[in-house]
Amino acid sequence: MGFAIFTFCVVFLLIASGGLLLFYREAMIERISAAITGQSVQKKSLLDTLHRSGASLGGVVERFERILPRSQAESSVVQQRLIRAGFRSDSAVKIFYGTKVLVPLFLCFLALASGLADQGAFFVYATALGLGFLAPDFWLGRKISTRQKKIRLGLPDVLDLLVICIEAGLSLDQATVRTAEELSTVQPELSDELNIVVLEQRAGRPRSDAWKHMAERTGEDSVRSLVSMLVQSEQFGTSIARTLRVHSDTLRTQRVQQVEEMAAKTTIKLLFPLVLFIFPSLFLVTLGPAVILMSESFKTLNH
C-alpha cells in the first residue's frame, strides 16, 4: 500500500509539472525573450491565462481522439448531438473522442492508486474502462435533455414577446432580432438559437429554411410544431401574431396537462415503496409478537 501511495505521488508530481510547462510555455518564452532583448513584458489578465490554458488542454485532448477509429456517419451523429447540447466549435468532436480515451485511463489509474485493483484486477479494470468509455455519452445525453427542457419551458415566453413585437409594427425578422436581444440573459439557449436564425437569414438563406434548421438543431417537438406553423402561416398568408399566440396558449395548456399527469401517476408510483418498505414493517410489528408467542407455546408442548 505504501508503494502504491509513493507511486501515485510521483506520477501526480510529474503530471503537474508537465501541465505547468504545457500551459505556461508561452508566458515563459515571452519572459525569456524580454530578458534577452531588454523589453518590458505587459502583464496579462487572469482571464487570458485561463483561456490559453483551456486551449492548450483542448489541444492535448484532441491528440488522444485519433486513437479511436470512427466513421463519417458516426462523427456526424456525434456532431449533431454536440450541437443539440450547445457545443458548436470545430474541435468539439475531437475533444469528445479524446475524453472517451482519457477518462478510462484516468479511472484505471485511480483504481491502481486507491488499491481497488488488488481485490480483482480484471473485473476492476474492465469496469473502469467500460464506465470511462460510456461516461462522456451519458454526460452528453444529460446535457442535451437539460438544454431541451430549458428550451421547452422558455418557448411560451419567447412567443409572447414575439407577438408583442409583431403587434407593435415590427416584421417577423425584426421581432426575432429584438426578442433575441431582450431574452439574452433570461433565456440564453433560445436567444442563441434565434441569433443563429437571424445570421442565417442575413447570409441569404430563406426564412423557412432558417427556422427548419433551428428545429433540427434543438431536436425539440414543440420547436418543430412552431416551425411548421410558421411555414404554413407564411405560405397561406394568415396572421403570424395570431398563430404565435395560439401556439403559446397551446404550449401552456400542454404544460398544465403534463403536471396533472405527473400528479396522477404518483398514486401508482407510491405502491412500490408501500409494498417494499412500509408493509413489511407493519407485518413485523403486528405479527411479530404473535409469532413469538406461538413459537414459545410449541416449545412447551414439545417438552
Secondary structure, 3 states (H helix, E strand, C coil): CHHHHHHHHHHHHHHHHHHHHHHCHHHHHHHHHHHHHCCCCCCCCHHHHHHHHHHHHHHHHHHHHHHCCCCHHHHHHHHHHHHHHCCCCCCHHHHHHHHHHHHHHHHHHHHHHHCHHHCCHHHHHHHHHHHHHHHHHHHHHHHHHHHHHHHHHHHHHHHHHHHHHHHCCCCHHHHHHHHHHHCCCCCHHHHHHHHHHHHHHHCCCCHHHHHHHHHHHHCCHHHHHHHHHHHHHHHHCCCHHHHHHHHHHHHHHHHHHHHHHHHHHHHHHCHHHHHHHHHHHHHHHHHHHHHHHHHHHHHHHHC
